[in-house]
Amino acid sequence: MSYDVIFIGAGPGGYVGAIRAAQLGLKVACVEGRETLGGTCLNVGCIPSKALLHATHQLHEAAHNFDAMGLTGAKPKVDWKKMLGYKSDVIGQNTKGIEFLFKKNKVDWIKGWASIPAPGKVQVGDQTYEARKIVIASGSESSPLKGVEVDEKVIVTSTGALELGKIPRKMIVIGAGVIGLEMGSVFARLGAEVTVIEYLDRIIPGNDAEVARSFQKLLGKQGMKFILGAAVQSATATKTKAKVSYKLRKDDSEHVLEADTVLLATGRRPFVDGLGLEALGVKMTERGQIATDRHYATSVAGIHAIGDVIEGPMLAHKAEDEGMAVAEILAGQAGHVNYGVIPGVIYTWPEVASVGESEESLKDAGRAYKVGKFSFMGNGRAKANFAGDGFVKILADKQTDRILGAHIIGPYAGDLIHEICVAMEFGAAAEDLARTCHAHPTYSEAVREAALACGDGALHA
């Protein structure tokens, strides 16, 4: 069989790119080795973790805030097996949805694992398919850590954490990034004693430092413990327990912790095993990513790459945008991704969201900027909903007032950030945001107040 384009991988980048290419009139196939479409994100990542975060947030609200609102009764009991069933139902609904979209847009799903024996050819099992263009969108896998042997039962990655047979009494999380804090938050709400060990001296590296400090305090109030500046030496498991050895970087002192479960969450790396890239001569970066140009073309003619396998943040929505862009480029259009306006979100409670520059990056670049901040404690809706923790911070150019970045820690930060993304996409000034009428009472008023704070000052601060 011959196609205009074959996408390898049906994660957010691959399936979105395949659908967009089909919409533009190309004959398209997508190769996926999993039993279901959607990739890591939908099957063992973004979606199932959000289901558990939602369920455990409701548990937290029932335990801490219901009584104050006059909602009395027995505290909900956790049926872990049923909660996992709810998570699986959510996954199933979404994977079936992508299958429907493939059929609707006439995208062929080639089931199996792909290799590229030569430019223009994709092999799946014993069958070889021809394609004018090939797009690698094979995603990523959990990064290993020396001395830590993952068995997905006692020492787990996020994949194993989503399928634990029971709720651990004690959990150690190695890594204070997005995945570690989200999954740690889930099990802390379920009653586990969660300790996070991080190599650096702060959590959520790369995020705004002020937000990180506030975030750590709030998670601490929720019961999570942090050991920062610690290098994990090893993690070993018995049938039911695990020991983690670590060394504090400040004094080289050695320590050991025990737990029922250890979650390894030190990041992810591109998954390109079995594709045959080395034999093809596909150029790679020093970090093991596929090197591409601005049109997502690799060093081998006819082969493109997007998503987690190339440079940039490993985010599902970044991969989706690249999927749309490469599809448009292959169809003769001008596909483009604005990498300066890609938001990042941590889906704990409160949520953390950011876009654009941070204070640290602006200082490093020597740029003159101003800060507008507003606390959710000054937001009527947030106070009424027991969601007053956190703030909105907007960074604007000191001379032009153009918005350079924003950082939110608070209720539904992941939704609120997009108002600022749209403003930045159109080159808006903070004053443009401040002069836009916002409905009252809404959480989004905090965004407007922060924009006002970039000028004469917030009204409710």
C-alpha positions as CSV (number, residue, x, y, z in Angstrom):
1,M,0.0,0.0,0.0
2,S,1.2,3.5,-0.8
3,Y,0.4,6.7,1.1
4,D,1.2,10.4,0.9
5,V,2.3,10.4,4.5
6,I,2.7,7.8,7.3
7,F,2.8,8.9,10.9
8,I,4.7,6.6,13.3
9,G,3.0,6.8,16.7
10,A,-0.6,7.6,17.5
11,G,0.0,9.9,20.5
12,P,-1.1,13.5,20.6
13,G,1.4,14.5,17.9
14,G,0.8,11.5,15.6
15,Y,-2.9,11.2,15.7
16,V,-3.6,14.9,15.5
17,G,-1.1,15.3,12.6
18,A,-2.7,12.3,10.8
19,I,-6.2,13.8,11.1
20,R,-5.0,17.2,10.0
21,A,-3.2,15.8,7.0
22,A,-6.3,13.8,6.0
23,Q,-8.4,17.0,6.3
24,L,-6.1,18.6,3.9
25,G,-6.6,15.9,1.3
26,L,-3.6,13.6,1.8
27,K,-3.8,9.8,1.9
28,V,-2.7,9.0,5.4
29,A,-1.9,6.1,7.7
30,C,-0.8,6.0,11.3
31,V,1.2,3.2,12.8
32,E,0.6,2.3,16.5
33,G,1.8,-0.8,18.4
34,R,-0.4,-0.4,21.4
35,E,-3.8,-2.0,21.5
36,T,-5.4,1.4,21.7
37,L,-4.7,4.8,20.1
38,G,-3.7,7.9,22.1
39,G,-0.1,7.1,23.0
40,T,1.4,7.5,26.5
41,C,-0.6,10.6,27.2
42,L,-4.0,9.0,26.8
43,N,-3.3,5.5,28.0
44,V,-0.8,5.8,30.8
45,G,-0.1,9.6,31.3
46,C,-2.1,12.8,31.0
47,I,-5.6,11.5,31.0
48,P,-5.5,8.7,33.6
49,S,-3.5,10.8,36.0
50,K,-6.1,13.7,35.7
51,A,-8.9,11.2,36.4
52,L,-7.1,10.2,39.7
53,L,-6.3,13.9,40.5
54,H,-10.0,14.8,40.0
55,A,-11.3,11.9,42.2
56,T,-8.8,12.6,45.0
57,H,-9.5,16.3,44.9
58,Q,-13.2,15.6,45.5
59,L,-12.1,13.4,48.5
60,H,-10.0,16.3,49.8
61,E,-12.9,18.7,49.5
62,A,-15.3,16.3,51.3
63,A,-12.8,15.9,54.2
64,H,-11.8,19.5,54.6
65,N,-14.5,21.9,53.3
66,F,-17.9,20.2,53.1
67,D,-18.7,20.6,56.7
68,A,-18.1,24.3,56.6
69,M,-20.6,24.6,53.8
70,G,-23.3,22.7,55.7
71,L,-22.7,19.5,53.9
72,T,-22.7,17.0,56.7
73,G,-22.5,13.2,56.7
74,A,-20.0,10.4,56.9
75,K,-16.6,10.9,55.3
76,P,-16.4,9.1,51.9
77,K,-14.6,5.8,51.9
78,V,-12.0,5.0,49.2
79,D,-12.7,2.0,47.0
80,W,-9.4,1.9,45.2
81,K,-10.4,-0.8,42.8
82,K,-13.5,1.2,41.8
83,M,-11.4,4.3,41.4
84,L,-9.1,2.5,39.0
85,G,-12.2,1.3,37.1
86,Y,-13.3,4.9,36.8
87,K,-9.9,5.8,35.4
88,S,-10.0,3.0,32.9
89,D,-13.5,4.0,31.7
90,V,-12.2,7.5,31.1
91,I,-9.3,6.1,29.0
92,G,-11.7,3.8,27.1
93,Q,-14.0,6.7,26.2
94,N,-11.1,8.7,24.8
95,T,-9.4,6.0,22.9
96,K,-12.7,5.0,21.2
97,G,-13.1,8.7,20.3
98,I,-9.8,8.7,18.4
99,E,-10.8,5.5,16.6
100,F,-14.0,7.2,15.5
101,L,-12.1,10.3,14.3
102,F,-9.7,8.1,12.3
103,K,-12.7,6.4,10.5
104,K,-14.4,9.8,10.0
105,N,-11.3,11.3,8.4
106,K,-10.3,8.1,6.5
107,V,-7.0,7.6,8.3
108,D,-5.8,4.0,8.2
109,W,-4.6,2.6,11.5
110,I,-1.7,0.2,10.8
111,K,-1.5,-2.0,13.9
112,G,2.0,-3.0,15.0
113,W,5.5,-1.6,15.7
114,A,7.2,0.3,12.9
115,S,10.7,0.4,11.5
116,I,12.1,2.4,8.6
117,P,14.2,0.1,6.4
118,A,14.8,2.9,3.8
119,P,13.5,6.4,3.0
120,G,9.9,6.2,1.8
121,K,9.4,2.8,3.3
122,V,7.8,1.7,6.6
123,Q,7.8,-1.9,7.8
124,V,5.3,-3.2,10.2
125,G,5.6,-7.0,10.9
126,D,6.1,-8.7,7.5
127,Q,4.3,-5.9,5.6
128,T,6.2,-3.0,3.9
129,Y,4.3,0.2,3.1
130,E,5.4,3.0,0.9
131,A,5.0,6.7,1.7
132,R,6.0,9.9,0.0
133,K,6.7,11.4,3.5
134,I,7.2,9.7,6.9
135,V,6.7,11.5,10.2
136,I,8.2,10.1,13.4
137,A,6.0,10.8,16.4
138,S,7.0,7.9,18.6
139,G,6.9,9.8,21.9
140,S,9.0,9.2,25.0
141,E,9.6,6.8,27.8
142,S,10.6,7.3,31.5
143,S,14.2,8.1,32.0
144,P,16.2,5.5,34.0
145,L,18.3,6.4,37.0
146,K,21.5,4.6,37.9
147,G,21.0,2.3,40.9
148,V,17.2,2.3,40.6
149,E,15.8,-0.9,39.2
150,V,12.2,-0.5,38.1
151,D,9.9,-3.5,38.5
152,E,6.5,-1.6,38.1
153,K,5.3,-3.2,41.3
154,V,7.3,-1.8,44.2
155,I,9.7,0.5,42.3
156,V,7.5,2.1,39.7
157,T,7.3,4.8,37.0
158,S,4.2,6.7,36.4
159,T,2.9,3.8,34.4
160,G,3.1,1.4,37.4
161,A,1.8,4.1,39.8
162,L,-1.5,4.2,37.9
163,E,-2.0,0.5,38.4
164,L,-0.9,-0.1,42.0
165,G,-2.7,-3.0,43.6
166,K,-3.3,-1.0,46.8
167,I,-2.7,2.4,48.2
168,P,0.8,2.5,49.8
169,R,1.2,3.5,53.5
170,K,4.5,5.2,52.6
171,M,5.6,6.4,49.2
172,I,9.0,7.9,48.1
173,V,9.0,10.0,45.0
174,I,12.3,10.5,43.2
175,G,12.1,13.8,41.4
176,A,10.2,17.0,42.2
177,G,9.0,17.8,38.6
178,V,5.5,17.7,37.2
179,I,4.9,13.9,37.1
180,G,6.3,13.3,40.6
181,L,4.3,16.1,42.3
182,E,1.1,15.2,40.5
183,M,1.2,11.5,41.4
184,G,2.6,12.3,44.8
185,S,-0.4,14.6,45.4
186,V,-2.8,11.8,44.4
187,F,-1.4,9.4,47.0
188,A,-1.0,12.0,49.7
189,R,-4.7,12.8,49.4
190,L,-5.4,9.0,49.6
191,G,-3.6,8.9,52.9
192,A,-0.1,7.9,52.0
193,E,2.9,9.4,53.7
194,V,4.7,11.0,50.7
195,T,8.3,12.1,50.7
196,V,9.8,13.7,47.6
197,I,13.6,13.5,47.0
198,E,15.0,16.1,44.6
199,Y,18.5,16.5,43.4
200,L,18.2,20.3,43.0
201,D,17.6,22.7,45.8
202,R,14.1,23.6,44.7
203,I,11.0,21.9,43.3
204,I,9.6,22.3,39.7
205,P,12.9,23.4,38.1
206,G,12.5,25.7,35.2
207,N,9.4,27.4,36.7
208,D,9.2,30.8,38.3
209,A,11.2,30.6,41.6
210,E,8.6,32.6,43.6
211,V,5.8,30.2,42.4
212,A,8.0,27.2,43.3
213,R,8.5,28.5,46.9
214,S,4.8,29.1,47.4
215,F,3.9,25.8,45.8
216,Q,6.3,23.8,48.1
217,K,4.7,25.5,51.2
218,L,1.2,24.6,50.0
219,L,2.1,21.0,49.3
220,G,3.8,20.8,52.7
221,K,0.5,21.9,54.3
222,Q,-1.2,19.0,52.5
223,G,1.3,16.6,54.1
224,M,3.9,16.1,51.5
225,K,7.5,16.1,52.7
226,F,10.6,17.3,50.7
227,I,14.2,16.4,50.8
228,L,16.0,18.8,48.5
229,G,19.6,18.8,47.3
230,A,19.8,15.1,47.6
231,A,21.4,12.7,45.1
232,V,19.7,9.2,45.1
233,Q,22.4,6.5,45.1
234,S,20.1,3.5,44.8
235,A,16.6,2.0,45.3
236,T,16.2,-1.6,46.0
237,A,13.1,-3.7,46.5
238,T,12.0,-6.7,48.3
239,K,8.6,-8.3,47.6
240,T,6.7,-5.6,49.6
241,K,9.1,-2.9,50.6
242,A,11.8,-0.7,49.1
243,K,14.9,1.1,50.5
244,V,16.2,4.4,48.9
245,S,19.7,5.5,49.7
246,Y,20.6,9.1,49.0
247,K,23.4,11.5,49.7
248,L,22.9,15.2,50.7
249,R,24.9,17.3,48.3
250,K,25.7,20.0,50.9
251,D,27.8,17.7,53.2
252,D,27.9,14.3,51.4
253,S,26.1,12.7,54.4
254,E,24.4,9.4,53.5
255,H,20.8,8.5,54.5
256,V,18.3,5.7,53.9
257,L,14.5,5.8,53.7
258,E,12.0,2.9,53.5
259,A,8.7,2.9,51.8
260,D,6.0,0.6,50.4
261,T,6.3,2.1,47.0
262,V,9.0,4.2,45.2
263,L,8.0,6.3,42.2
264,L,10.8,7.2,39.8
265,A,9.9,10.5,38.2
266,T,13.2,12.0,37.0
267,G,11.9,12.9,33.5
268,R,11.5,11.3,30.2
269,R,13.6,10.5,27.1
270,P,12.8,10.1,23.4
271,F,11.5,6.6,22.4
272,V,13.1,5.7,19.1
273,D,14.0,2.0,19.7
274,G,13.6,-0.2,16.7
275,L,13.0,2.5,14.1
276,G,16.4,1.9,12.5
277,L,17.5,5.6,12.6
278,E,21.2,4.9,13.0
279,A,21.3,2.7,9.9
280,L,19.4,5.4,8.0
281,G,21.9,8.1,9.1
282,V,19.3,10.2,10.8
283,K,21.2,12.9,12.7
284,M,20.6,13.0,16.5
285,T,21.3,15.7,19.1
286,E,23.7,15.2,22.1
287,R,20.6,14.6,24.3
288,G,19.4,11.7,22.1
289,Q,16.7,13.7,20.3
290,I,16.1,13.7,16.5
291,A,17.6,16.8,15.0
292,T,15.2,18.7,12.7
293,D,15.0,22.0,10.9
294,R,12.2,24.5,11.2
295,H,10.0,22.4,8.9
296,Y,10.5,19.3,11.1
297,A,12.6,17.7,8.4
298,T,15.4,15.4,9.6
299,S,18.8,15.0,7.9
300,V,17.3,12.2,5.7
301,A,15.1,13.4,2.9
302,G,11.4,12.5,3.2
303,I,11.6,11.8,7.0
304,H,10.2,14.3,9.5
305,A,9.9,14.2,13.3
306,I,7.7,15.9,15.9
307,G,6.8,15.8,19.6
308,D,8.8,14.3,22.4
309,V,11.4,12.8,20.0
310,I,12.7,16.3,19.0
311,E,13.9,19.3,21.0
312,G,11.5,21.4,23.2
313,P,9.2,20.7,26.1
314,M,7.8,17.2,26.3
315,L,4.2,18.4,26.4
316,A,1.2,16.8,24.6
317,H,-0.1,20.1,23.3
318,K,3.3,21.0,21.9
319,A,3.2,17.7,20.0
320,E,-0.3,18.5,18.8
321,D,0.7,21.9,17.5
322,E,3.7,20.3,15.7
323,G,1.4,17.6,14.3
324,M,-0.8,20.2,12.8
325,A,2.1,22.3,11.6
326,V,3.9,19.4,9.9
327,A,0.7,18.2,8.2
328,E,0.1,21.7,6.8
329,I,3.7,21.9,5.6
330,L,3.5,18.5,3.9
331,A,0.2,19.7,2.2
332,G,2.0,22.7,0.8
333,Q,0.8,25.2,3.4
334,A,2.8,27.4,5.9
335,G,2.5,25.4,9.2
336,H,4.0,27.2,12.2
337,V,4.3,26.8,16.0
338,N,5.0,29.8,18.2
339,Y,7.3,28.3,20.8
340,G,7.2,31.4,22.9
341,V,3.5,30.9,23.8
342,I,3.3,27.3,24.9
343,P,1.8,27.0,28.4
344,G,2.9,24.5,31.0
345,V,0.5,23.2,33.7
346,I,0.8,21.2,36.9
347,Y,-2.6,19.7,37.7
348,T,-2.3,19.5,41.5
349,W,-4.5,21.6,43.8
350,P,-3.8,24.4,43.6
351,E,-2.8,24.2,40.0
352,V,0.4,25.8,38.6
353,A,0.5,27.3,35.1
354,S,3.0,29.4,33.2
355,V,3.7,30.8,29.8
356,G,6.5,32.8,28.3
357,E,9.4,34.3,30.2
358,S,10.1,34.1,34.0
359,E,11.7,36.7,36.1
360,E,14.8,34.6,36.2
361,S,15.0,34.4,32.4
362,L,14.4,38.1,32.0
363,K,17.1,39.0,34.5
364,D,19.5,36.6,32.8
365,A,18.8,38.3,29.5
366,G,19.2,41.8,31.0
367,R,15.7,42.9,30.0
368,A,13.9,45.7,31.8
369,Y,10.5,44.4,33.0
370,K,7.7,45.2,35.5
371,V,5.6,42.8,37.6
372,G,1.9,42.9,38.2
373,K,0.7,40.5,41.0
374,F,-2.7,39.7,42.5
375,S,-3.5,37.3,45.3
376,F,-6.5,35.0,45.0
377,M,-7.3,36.0,48.6
378,G,-8.6,39.2,47.0
379,N,-10.9,37.4,44.6
380,G,-14.5,36.9,45.9
381,R,-15.2,33.7,44.0
382,A,-12.0,32.1,45.2
383,K,-12.7,33.0,48.8
384,A,-16.2,31.6,48.6
385,N,-14.9,28.3,47.2
386,F,-12.1,27.8,49.7
387,A,-9.6,28.5,46.9
388,G,-7.8,31.6,48.1
389,D,-4.3,30.2,48.0
390,G,-2.0,31.5,45.3
391,F,-1.6,34.4,43.0
392,V,-1.4,35.6,39.4
393,K,1.9,37.2,38.2
394,I,2.2,39.0,34.9
395,L,5.5,40.2,33.5
396,A,5.5,43.0,31.0
397,D,8.1,45.0,29.2
398,K,9.0,48.1,31.2
399,Q,8.9,50.5,28.2
400,T,6.3,49.0,25.9
401,D,4.0,47.2,28.4
402,R,3.9,44.2,26.1
403,I,3.2,41.0,28.0
404,L,6.3,38.8,28.2
405,G,5.1,36.0,30.4
406,A,2.8,35.0,33.2
407,H,2.7,32.6,36.2
408,I,-0.3,31.5,38.1
409,I,-0.6,29.3,41.2
410,G,-4.2,28.9,42.2
411,P,-7.6,27.5,41.3
412,Y,-7.9,26.4,37.7
413,A,-4.6,28.0,36.8
414,G,-4.4,25.7,33.8
415,D,-7.5,27.2,32.3
416,L,-6.8,30.8,33.3
417,I,-3.4,30.9,31.6
418,H,-4.9,30.7,28.2
419,E,-6.4,34.2,28.3
420,I,-2.8,35.4,28.7
421,C,-1.6,33.0,25.9
422,V,-4.1,34.6,23.5
423,A,-3.1,38.1,24.5
424,M,0.6,37.2,24.0
425,E,-0.2,35.6,20.6
426,F,-1.6,39.0,19.5
427,G,1.2,41.0,21.0
428,A,-1.1,42.6,23.6
429,A,0.0,45.0,26.4
430,A,-0.9,44.4,30.0
431,E,-3.2,47.4,29.6
432,D,-5.1,45.7,26.9
433,L,-5.9,42.9,29.3
434,A,-6.6,45.3,32.1
435,R,-9.2,47.2,30.0
436,T,-11.0,44.0,28.9
437,C,-14.2,43.5,30.9
438,H,-14.2,40.3,33.0
439,A,-17.4,38.8,34.4
440,H,-17.9,39.0,38.2
441,P,-17.6,36.9,40.2
442,T,-15.0,34.7,38.4
443,Y,-11.5,33.5,39.0
444,S,-10.4,35.2,35.8
445,E,-10.8,38.6,37.5
446,A,-7.5,37.8,39.3
447,V,-5.9,37.8,35.9
448,R,-7.3,41.3,35.1
449,E,-6.2,42.5,38.5
450,A,-2.7,41.4,37.9
451,A,-2.7,43.2,34.6
452,L,-4.0,46.3,36.4
453,A,-1.1,45.9,38.8
454,C,1.3,46.3,35.9
455,G,-0.1,49.9,35.6
456,D,-1.6,52.1,38.3
457,G,-2.4,49.2,40.6
458,A,-4.9,46.5,41.3
459,L,-8.3,47.6,42.5
460,H,-9.0,44.9,45.1
461,A,-5.5,44.6,46.6
